[in-house]
């Protein structure tokens, strides 16, 4: 009962390169007297770097979950195909 579409080759994904350092925005370039509780450009870069790492790991976790539980991904493919068929015009 398995077809070629059920047996997809496992793709090995390389980790994404680190994002380029973002430029300093107007928010972080304001004078010190206006910056009550504002963050420094270094803190902004660090937060963006941590966010990029988190999003990369989240994507890896989703990919792993998709490979580990093939019945879910197969079910999702079947449902997606049914949804496409529903809206097909004859």
Biotite code that builds the C-alpha atoms (Angstrom):
import biotite.structure as struc

atoms = struc.array([
    struc.Atom([0.000, 0.000, 0.000], chain_id="A", res_id=1, res_name="UNK", atom_name="CA", element="C"),
    struc.Atom([2.986, 2.296, 0.195], chain_id="A", res_id=2, res_name="UNK", atom_name="CA", element="C"),
    struc.Atom([3.663, 4.495, -2.764], chain_id="A", res_id=3, res_name="UNK", atom_name="CA", element="C"),
    struc.Atom([6.561, 6.706, -3.752], chain_id="A", res_id=4, res_name="UNK", atom_name="CA", element="C"),
    struc.Atom([4.952, 9.725, -2.120], chain_id="A", res_id=5, res_name="UNK", atom_name="CA", element="C"),
    struc.Atom([4.848, 7.920, 1.255], chain_id="A", res_id=6, res_name="UNK", atom_name="CA", element="C"),
    struc.Atom([8.572, 7.210, 1.138], chain_id="A", res_id=7, res_name="UNK", atom_name="CA", element="C"),
    struc.Atom([10.163, 10.620, 1.010], chain_id="A", res_id=8, res_name="UNK", atom_name="CA", element="C"),
    struc.Atom([13.956, 10.770, 1.273], chain_id="A", res_id=9, res_name="UNK", atom_name="CA", element="C"),
    struc.Atom([15.213, 12.155, 4.555], chain_id="A", res_id=10, res_name="UNK", atom_name="CA", element="C"),
    struc.Atom([16.769, 15.537, 3.871], chain_id="A", res_id=11, res_name="UNK", atom_name="CA", element="C"),
    struc.Atom([19.747, 16.556, 5.913], chain_id="A", res_id=12, res_name="UNK", atom_name="CA", element="C"),
    struc.Atom([19.556, 20.236, 6.702], chain_id="A", res_id=13, res_name="UNK", atom_name="CA", element="C"),
    struc.Atom([22.592, 22.267, 7.537], chain_id="A", res_id=14, res_name="UNK", atom_name="CA", element="C"),
    struc.Atom([22.183, 24.820, 10.304], chain_id="A", res_id=15, res_name="UNK", atom_name="CA", element="C"),
    struc.Atom([21.439, 28.289, 9.047], chain_id="A", res_id=16, res_name="UNK", atom_name="CA", element="C"),
    struc.Atom([24.302, 30.782, 9.200], chain_id="A", res_id=17, res_name="UNK", atom_name="CA", element="C"),
    struc.Atom([24.232, 33.393, 11.920], chain_id="A", res_id=18, res_name="UNK", atom_name="CA", element="C"),
    struc.Atom([22.249, 36.435, 10.858], chain_id="A", res_id=19, res_name="UNK", atom_name="CA", element="C"),
    struc.Atom([24.231, 39.572, 10.046], chain_id="A", res_id=20, res_name="UNK", atom_name="CA", element="C"),
    struc.Atom([24.580, 42.054, 12.852], chain_id="A", res_id=21, res_name="UNK", atom_name="CA", element="C"),
    struc.Atom([21.627, 44.421, 12.664], chain_id="A", res_id=22, res_name="UNK", atom_name="CA", element="C"),
    struc.Atom([22.205, 48.147, 12.244], chain_id="A", res_id=23, res_name="UNK", atom_name="CA", element="C"),
    struc.Atom([21.550, 50.458, 15.141], chain_id="A", res_id=24, res_name="UNK", atom_name="CA", element="C"),
    struc.Atom([18.018, 51.804, 14.826], chain_id="A", res_id=25, res_name="UNK", atom_name="CA", element="C"),
    struc.Atom([16.608, 55.144, 15.853], chain_id="A", res_id=26, res_name="UNK", atom_name="CA", element="C"),
    struc.Atom([15.272, 53.492, 18.992], chain_id="A", res_id=27, res_name="UNK", atom_name="CA", element="C"),
    struc.Atom([18.717, 52.524, 20.241], chain_id="A", res_id=28, res_name="UNK", atom_name="CA", element="C"),
    struc.Atom([20.452, 55.637, 18.870], chain_id="A", res_id=29, res_name="UNK", atom_name="CA", element="C"),
    struc.Atom([18.491, 58.120, 20.998], chain_id="A", res_id=30, res_name="UNK", atom_name="CA", element="C"),
    struc.Atom([20.409, 60.317, 23.445], chain_id="A", res_id=31, res_name="UNK", atom_name="CA", element="C"),
    struc.Atom([20.988, 58.901, 26.931], chain_id="A", res_id=32, res_name="UNK", atom_name="CA", element="C"),
    struc.Atom([18.557, 61.304, 28.656], chain_id="A", res_id=33, res_name="UNK", atom_name="CA", element="C"),
    struc.Atom([15.643, 59.949, 26.570], chain_id="A", res_id=34, res_name="UNK", atom_name="CA", element="C"),
    struc.Atom([16.586, 56.317, 27.206], chain_id="A", res_id=35, res_name="UNK", atom_name="CA", element="C"),
    struc.Atom([14.800, 55.419, 30.407], chain_id="A", res_id=36, res_name="UNK", atom_name="CA", element="C"),
    struc.Atom([14.967, 51.626, 30.555], chain_id="A", res_id=37, res_name="UNK", atom_name="CA", element="C"),
    struc.Atom([15.971, 51.316, 26.892], chain_id="A", res_id=38, res_name="UNK", atom_name="CA", element="C"),
    struc.Atom([18.417, 48.609, 25.860], chain_id="A", res_id=39, res_name="UNK", atom_name="CA", element="C"),
    struc.Atom([21.856, 49.092, 24.373], chain_id="A", res_id=40, res_name="UNK", atom_name="CA", element="C"),
    struc.Atom([22.658, 48.079, 20.777], chain_id="A", res_id=41, res_name="UNK", atom_name="CA", element="C"),
    struc.Atom([24.703, 45.176, 22.154], chain_id="A", res_id=42, res_name="UNK", atom_name="CA", element="C"),
    struc.Atom([21.671, 43.928, 24.098], chain_id="A", res_id=43, res_name="UNK", atom_name="CA", element="C"),
    struc.Atom([19.532, 44.224, 20.964], chain_id="A", res_id=44, res_name="UNK", atom_name="CA", element="C"),
    struc.Atom([22.078, 42.204, 18.964], chain_id="A", res_id=45, res_name="UNK", atom_name="CA", element="C"),
    struc.Atom([22.283, 39.588, 21.716], chain_id="A", res_id=46, res_name="UNK", atom_name="CA", element="C"),
    struc.Atom([18.491, 39.282, 21.888], chain_id="A", res_id=47, res_name="UNK", atom_name="CA", element="C"),
    struc.Atom([18.239, 38.908, 18.105], chain_id="A", res_id=48, res_name="UNK", atom_name="CA", element="C"),
    struc.Atom([21.031, 36.313, 18.128], chain_id="A", res_id=49, res_name="UNK", atom_name="CA", element="C"),
    struc.Atom([19.263, 34.307, 20.862], chain_id="A", res_id=50, res_name="UNK", atom_name="CA", element="C"),
    struc.Atom([15.970, 34.608, 18.975], chain_id="A", res_id=51, res_name="UNK", atom_name="CA", element="C"),
    struc.Atom([17.597, 33.330, 15.766], chain_id="A", res_id=52, res_name="UNK", atom_name="CA", element="C"),
    struc.Atom([19.029, 30.359, 17.660], chain_id="A", res_id=53, res_name="UNK", atom_name="CA", element="C"),
    struc.Atom([15.637, 29.643, 19.230], chain_id="A", res_id=54, res_name="UNK", atom_name="CA", element="C"),
    struc.Atom([13.826, 29.786, 15.879], chain_id="A", res_id=55, res_name="UNK", atom_name="CA", element="C"),
    struc.Atom([16.464, 27.540, 14.286], chain_id="A", res_id=56, res_name="UNK", atom_name="CA", element="C"),
    struc.Atom([16.083, 24.970, 17.081], chain_id="A", res_id=57, res_name="UNK", atom_name="CA", element="C"),
    struc.Atom([12.295, 25.200, 16.837], chain_id="A", res_id=58, res_name="UNK", atom_name="CA", element="C"),
    struc.Atom([12.444, 24.420, 13.112], chain_id="A", res_id=59, res_name="UNK", atom_name="CA", element="C"),
    struc.Atom([14.776, 21.489, 13.812], chain_id="A", res_id=60, res_name="UNK", atom_name="CA", element="C"),
    struc.Atom([12.390, 20.179, 16.474], chain_id="A", res_id=61, res_name="UNK", atom_name="CA", element="C"),
    struc.Atom([9.449, 20.380, 14.074], chain_id="A", res_id=62, res_name="UNK", atom_name="CA", element="C"),
    struc.Atom([11.423, 18.536, 11.407], chain_id="A", res_id=63, res_name="UNK", atom_name="CA", element="C"),
    struc.Atom([12.450, 15.858, 13.912], chain_id="A", res_id=64, res_name="UNK", atom_name="CA", element="C"),
    struc.Atom([8.874, 15.478, 15.114], chain_id="A", res_id=65, res_name="UNK", atom_name="CA", element="C"),
    struc.Atom([7.735, 15.098, 11.503], chain_id="A", res_id=66, res_name="UNK", atom_name="CA", element="C"),
    struc.Atom([10.302, 12.341, 10.907], chain_id="A", res_id=67, res_name="UNK", atom_name="CA", element="C"),
    struc.Atom([9.721, 10.542, 14.213], chain_id="A", res_id=68, res_name="UNK", atom_name="CA", element="C"),
    struc.Atom([5.938, 10.436, 13.876], chain_id="A", res_id=69, res_name="UNK", atom_name="CA", element="C"),
    struc.Atom([5.388, 9.577, 10.204], chain_id="A", res_id=70, res_name="UNK", atom_name="CA", element="C"),
    struc.Atom([1.762, 8.578, 10.780], chain_id="A", res_id=71, res_name="UNK", atom_name="CA", element="C"),
    struc.Atom([0.960, 12.171, 11.706], chain_id="A", res_id=72, res_name="UNK", atom_name="CA", element="C"),
    struc.Atom([2.694, 13.591, 8.665], chain_id="A", res_id=73, res_name="UNK", atom_name="CA", element="C"),
    struc.Atom([1.007, 10.978, 6.455], chain_id="A", res_id=74, res_name="UNK", atom_name="CA", element="C"),
    struc.Atom([-2.353, 11.871, 7.939], chain_id="A", res_id=75, res_name="UNK", atom_name="CA", element="C"),
    struc.Atom([-1.616, 15.560, 7.370], chain_id="A", res_id=76, res_name="UNK", atom_name="CA", element="C"),
    struc.Atom([-0.721, 14.860, 3.723], chain_id="A", res_id=77, res_name="UNK", atom_name="CA", element="C"),
    struc.Atom([-3.955, 12.910, 3.234], chain_id="A", res_id=78, res_name="UNK", atom_name="CA", element="C"),
    struc.Atom([-6.027, 15.686, 4.796], chain_id="A", res_id=79, res_name="UNK", atom_name="CA", element="C"),
    struc.Atom([-4.266, 18.318, 2.702], chain_id="A", res_id=80, res_name="UNK", atom_name="CA", element="C"),
    struc.Atom([-4.971, 16.284, -0.437], chain_id="A", res_id=81, res_name="UNK", atom_name="CA", element="C"),
    struc.Atom([-8.629, 15.985, 0.545], chain_id="A", res_id=82, res_name="UNK", atom_name="CA", element="C"),
    struc.Atom([-8.836, 19.738, 1.112], chain_id="A", res_id=83, res_name="UNK", atom_name="CA", element="C"),
    struc.Atom([-7.314, 20.361, -2.311], chain_id="A", res_id=84, res_name="UNK", atom_name="CA", element="C"),
    struc.Atom([-9.783, 17.933, -3.903], chain_id="A", res_id=85, res_name="UNK", atom_name="CA", element="C"),
    struc.Atom([-12.690, 19.671, -2.215], chain_id="A", res_id=86, res_name="UNK", atom_name="CA", element="C"),
    struc.Atom([-11.924, 22.954, -3.947], chain_id="A", res_id=87, res_name="UNK", atom_name="CA", element="C"),
    struc.Atom([-11.023, 21.477, -7.331], chain_id="A", res_id=88, res_name="UNK", atom_name="CA", element="C"),
    struc.Atom([-13.156, 22.736, -10.213], chain_id="A", res_id=89, res_name="UNK", atom_name="CA", element="C"),
    struc.Atom([-14.294, 20.236, -12.838], chain_id="A", res_id=90, res_name="UNK", atom_name="CA", element="C"),
])
